[in-house]
Structure formats: C-alpha cells, structure tokens
Amino acid sequence: MTRKCTLFIVIFTALFTTSAVGSIIKKPPGKPTETLYNDLTCSEQDRANIHEIISTMGEKGKLGLLFQQNHLREVGAQINHVHPLKFLAVVFKDPHLKSCMFYIWDDYFKRNGFLDGLGPSLTREADKGKLMMYLSDFAEDIGSSVEALKSYVNARDWENLVLFLIQT
C-alpha cells in the first residue's frame, strides 16, 4: 500500500470513529420532546426528602435548623432535579406540610431560606418556558385556580405565589 493510501485510510477511520464527523456534517437538532406534567420526575424518595426538608423547617427553631443546616443542604441537593411545580405540589397537597408552611412563612429567616432555594428554580424554569406549559395541570393537581396562579407567574412574584398557595 502506498503511503498516501495509508494516510487516507487513517484519516477516514479517525473521522468516522470519533466525534469529528459531527463538526463536519451538520445535522439539524432534533425536535425537543415535551414531558407531560404527570410525567415530571418526583419519586417516592424525592417526596420523602421534600417532606423531611419542609417538616424540619416548620418544626425546628432557628437553633435546631442551624445544627441541621448541612444535612438539609445535602437533602436539598438530592431534589435539585425535581421541577419546582412538582415540589410545590408535594408540599401543598400534604396537610402536614402545608401547615408547616405557615410556620416557615411566619419566620423571616425561614421564609427567605425557603425562597432562596425555590425562587431561582422557578425563575430558571420560567426562562425556559417550562412553568406556563405546566401551570394548568399544576393548578388542577393542587385544586387551585389557574387564572390566579398566572398573575404571579407572569410577574415572577414567587413570594406572593407561595403566600397565595398557603392561604388557599
């Protein structure tokens, strides 16, 4: 075999056995699949973690929370993949967790800690257009009015959205 032929075979093989072909041949991006609200990920373990976080925040005082701060952050990191509307649905469909929200909301530090975790997630999903598409199903899931929720989502007023959910 000639040297040129060998070089051609090496280059040809390298192109088709690595991702280099992707930089040469452009394929149009695939159509994004839309997940239904009911299919959003929220396992039993996710629900248990949400229950642990909200119960602990609602039932413990500031000193108790200070001692559990690292643990709660670790548990919170385990539910980062849960869509914020699914998270809220878990909280507001459970009578115990909903009652815990009253205690969280009455304490400035707990409320801000809660919103510091939830707010960026809601904003990120709103930026991606993934709040409005699920809002109707979320409202039905928690037994609320979609019209009332829309005004908070459109304004990105997460604090008053949560307050509305607590009061309904």
Secondary structure, 3 states (H helix, E strand, C coil): CCHHHHHHHHHHHHHHHCCHHHHHCCCCCCCCCCCCHHHCCCCHHHHHHHHHHHHHHHHCCHHHHHHHHHHHHHHHHCCCCCCHHHHHHHHHHCHHHHHHHHHHHHCHHHHHHHHHHHHHHHHHHHHCCCCHHHHHHHHHHHCCCHHHHHHHHHHCCHHHHHHHHHHC
